[in-house]
Amino acid sequence: MSYYRQHVFMCTNLRQNGEQCCGAAGAEALRAYAKKKLKAMGEAGQGRCRINIAGCLDRCTEGPVMVIYPEGVWYSYHNEADIDEILQKHVLEGQIVERLKLKG
């Protein structure tokens, strides 16, 4: 068994040249919210789930984005309600949130 059941990598990259990016779409505040929410759900820590900051995940026009491993499922999210749905459905219940899932 690995140390964590799941890893959630959330891009927070902020491009300095003004190009579209996750950081400019509020990704840092949403990542902080996700960490707090996961902890409140009792799902953070060894044997459970870990939320990590990621640099650029190279999907800037679809952002903000996250990828959840080991499943390798990519999501785009835009607000706290989207985060809540991903954490509840994917992390807790093991169901892919099709409406937020990215292709490829």
Backbone torsions as a table, in degrees:
resi	resn	phi	psi	omega
1	MET	NA	138.0	178.7
2	SER	-81.4	166.7	-175.6
3	TYR	-60.0	-40.9	175.9
4	TYR	-116.9	143.3	175.5
5	ARG	-69.7	-38.9	-179.2
6	GLN	-143.0	149.8	171.0
7	HIS	-120.0	131.4	174.5
8	VAL	-111.1	117.2	177.8
9	PHE	-103.4	120.0	-177.7
10	MET	-115.4	119.6	179.1
11	CYS	-69.1	132.4	175.1
12	THR	-126.3	15.6	-175.9
13	ASN	-59.9	133.5	177.5
14	LEU	-117.8	112.8	179.1
15	ARG	-78.5	133.9	-177.4
16	GLN	-80.7	-14.9	-175.8
17	ASN	-90.6	4.6	177.8
18	GLY	86.7	-1.3	177.6
19	GLU	-67.0	157.5	178.5
20	GLN	-58.6	135.8	-179.6
21	CYS	-160.1	164.9	-178.9
22	CYS	-64.4	-40.9	-179.1
23	GLY	-59.5	-39.7	179.6
24	ALA	-72.3	-14.7	179.8
25	ALA	-97.6	16.2	176.1
26	GLY	83.7	21.5	-174.7
27	ALA	-62.4	-36.2	-177.2
28	GLU	-65.0	-45.2	178.7
29	ALA	-65.1	-38.2	179.0
30	LEU	-70.6	-33.7	175.1
31	ARG	-65.0	-44.0	178.0
32	ALA	-61.0	-41.2	177.1
33	TYR	-61.5	-45.3	-178.5
34	ALA	-61.0	-42.7	178.4
35	LYS	-61.5	-45.3	179.9
36	LYS	-63.9	-43.4	-179.4
37	LYS	-64.8	-45.4	179.8
38	LEU	-60.2	-41.7	178.3
39	LYS	-63.9	-42.8	179.3
40	ALA	-64.1	-29.1	178.7
41	MET	-78.7	-8.1	-178.1
42	GLY	75.3	23.0	-176.2
43	GLU	-109.5	6.2	-179.3
44	ALA	-95.3	142.4	173.2
45	GLY	116.5	179.8	-176.8
46	GLN	-52.3	133.3	179.8
47	GLY	81.3	-4.8	-179.0
48	ARG	-121.5	-125.0	-172.9
49	CYS	-121.0	150.6	176.4
50	ARG	-130.9	133.1	174.9
51	ILE	-103.0	125.9	-178.5
52	ASN	-120.6	149.1	170.1
53	ILE	-74.9	137.6	173.5
54	ALA	-121.3	145.4	169.0
55	GLY	-71.3	-161.1	-177.2
56	CYS	-57.1	127.2	175.5
57	LEU	-98.9	6.4	173.0
58	ASP	65.3	32.3	174.7
59	ARG	-132.0	45.3	-170.1
60	CYS	-56.5	-38.0	-177.1
61	THR	-74.9	-8.8	-179.0
62	GLU	-106.7	5.3	-168.4
63	GLY	-84.6	171.8	2.7
64	PRO	-70.7	151.8	-176.6
65	VAL	-127.6	156.9	172.9
66	MET	-142.1	158.6	173.0
67	VAL	-133.7	137.4	-178.3
68	ILE	-112.0	123.9	176.8
69	TYR	-113.1	148.1	20.5
70	PRO	-87.5	-3.5	-175.9
71	GLU	-68.2	-28.4	-179.0
72	GLY	72.4	33.0	-179.5
73	VAL	-95.8	128.6	-179.7
74	TRP	-100.2	138.3	177.9
75	TYR	-131.0	150.6	165.7
76	SER	-109.7	141.3	-178.5
77	TYR	-141.8	157.4	-175.3
78	HIS	-133.4	-11.5	-176.7
79	ASN	-159.1	177.9	-178.3
80	GLU	-64.4	-33.4	178.8
81	ALA	-63.2	-38.9	176.6
82	ASP	-64.1	-42.6	177.5
83	ILE	-60.6	-47.0	179.0
84	ASP	-55.8	-45.0	-178.6
85	GLU	-65.1	-43.5	179.4
86	ILE	-64.1	-44.7	-179.9
87	LEU	-65.2	-43.4	-179.5
88	GLN	-67.0	-54.9	-173.6
89	LYS	-73.9	-50.5	-174.6
90	HIS	-80.3	-54.4	-174.9
91	VAL	-70.0	-46.8	-177.0
92	LEU	-82.4	-44.1	-171.8
93	GLU	-101.4	-9.0	178.5
94	GLY	72.7	21.4	-179.4
95	GLN	-107.4	136.9	177.0
96	ILE	-75.0	135.6	177.5
97	VAL	-89.3	91.6	-171.8
98	GLU	-58.7	-37.7	-175.4
99	ARG	-68.0	-20.2	-179.9
100	LEU	-108.7	-7.7	-176.8
101	LYS	-70.3	137.0	174.9
102	LEU	-89.0	149.9	176.7
103	LYS	-77.2	146.6	172.8
104	GLY	73.2	NA	NA
